[in-house]
Amino acid sequence: MAIKFLESGFDVWIGNNRGSIYSRFNEHLDSENNEASFYDYSFFEMGKFDLPAMINGILNTVSNHKKLTYVG
Protein backbone atom coordinates (compact mmCIF):
# COMPACT_ATOMS: atom_id res chain seq x y z
CA MET A 1 0.00 0.00 0.00
CA ALA A 2 2.83 2.41 0.80
CA ILE A 3 4.21 2.08 -2.73
CA LYS A 4 0.83 2.95 -4.25
CA PHE A 5 0.70 6.14 -2.19
CA LEU A 6 4.27 6.98 -3.13
CA GLU A 7 3.58 6.40 -6.83
CA SER A 8 0.52 8.65 -6.51
CA GLY A 9 2.72 11.53 -5.35
CA PHE A 10 2.28 11.35 -1.57
CA ASP A 11 5.10 11.63 0.93
CA VAL A 12 5.34 8.25 2.63
CA TRP A 13 6.95 7.78 6.02
CA ILE A 14 7.31 4.30 7.50
CA GLY A 15 7.73 4.17 11.25
CA ASN A 16 9.90 1.85 13.28
CA ASN A 17 8.80 0.32 16.56
CA ARG A 18 10.95 -0.47 19.54
CA GLY A 19 12.75 -3.77 19.79
CA SER A 20 13.82 -4.02 16.16
CA ILE A 21 17.37 -3.98 14.87
CA TYR A 22 16.95 -0.32 13.89
CA SER A 23 16.12 0.76 17.44
CA ARG A 24 19.43 -0.53 18.81
CA PHE A 25 20.95 2.93 18.34
CA ASN A 26 18.69 4.47 20.98
CA GLU A 27 20.24 7.57 22.54
CA HIS A 28 19.14 6.71 26.08
CA LEU A 29 19.00 2.92 26.37
CA ASP A 30 21.74 0.39 25.69
CA SER A 31 20.43 -2.81 24.10
CA GLU A 32 23.71 -4.65 24.72
CA ASN A 33 24.34 -3.90 28.39
CA ASN A 34 20.86 -3.29 29.75
CA GLU A 35 18.41 -5.53 27.91
CA ALA A 36 15.85 -5.41 30.72
CA SER A 37 15.38 -1.64 30.39
CA PHE A 38 15.70 -1.67 26.61
CA TYR A 39 12.81 -4.13 26.19
CA ASP A 40 10.68 -2.79 29.06
CA TYR A 41 7.77 -1.32 27.06
CA SER A 42 4.27 -2.24 25.99
CA PHE A 43 1.84 -1.41 23.21
CA PHE A 44 0.46 1.26 25.55
CA GLU A 45 3.79 3.14 25.55
CA MET A 46 4.11 2.71 21.80
CA GLY A 47 0.73 4.42 21.33
CA LYS A 48 1.16 7.05 24.02
CA PHE A 49 4.78 8.06 23.40
CA ASP A 50 6.28 6.54 20.26
CA LEU A 51 3.57 7.26 17.70
CA PRO A 52 3.13 10.92 18.76
CA ALA A 53 6.94 11.32 18.64
CA MET A 54 7.01 9.94 15.09
CA ILE A 55 4.16 12.22 14.01
CA ASN A 56 5.80 15.28 15.58
CA GLY A 57 9.11 14.33 13.96
CA ILE A 58 7.48 14.16 10.54
CA LEU A 59 5.61 17.44 10.99
CA ASN A 60 8.80 19.15 12.17
CA THR A 61 10.68 17.84 9.14
CA VAL A 62 8.10 18.68 6.47
CA SER A 63 7.54 22.43 6.27
CA ASN A 64 4.13 24.02 5.72
CA HIS A 65 2.18 21.02 7.00
CA LYS A 66 0.08 21.17 10.16
CA LYS A 67 -1.42 17.68 9.99
CA LEU A 68 -1.02 14.32 8.32
CA THR A 69 -2.98 11.17 7.59
CA TYR A 70 -1.99 8.04 9.48
CA VAL A 71 -2.56 4.60 7.96
CA GLY A 72 -1.77 1.69 10.21
Phi, psi and omega in degrees: 000322181299322181293322178298318177296316179299315179294337178274000175100005179276151167285132181239126177241130180246119183282166179232128179269163179298156174088356179269173180298330182285340181272002181290350179261029179304139182285341187243339183238139181257113182290336182279314188261347182218065183300324182300314179287323182298320182261012181272080178206167179223176176298332177300311180294325179297320179284323184280324186246311189289312181297313176300325178294320177296315180298314178297322178298318178295311182296329177284339180273320183267116182283156176066020176239131180255344181209168178215170176253129180257130175239121182202000000 
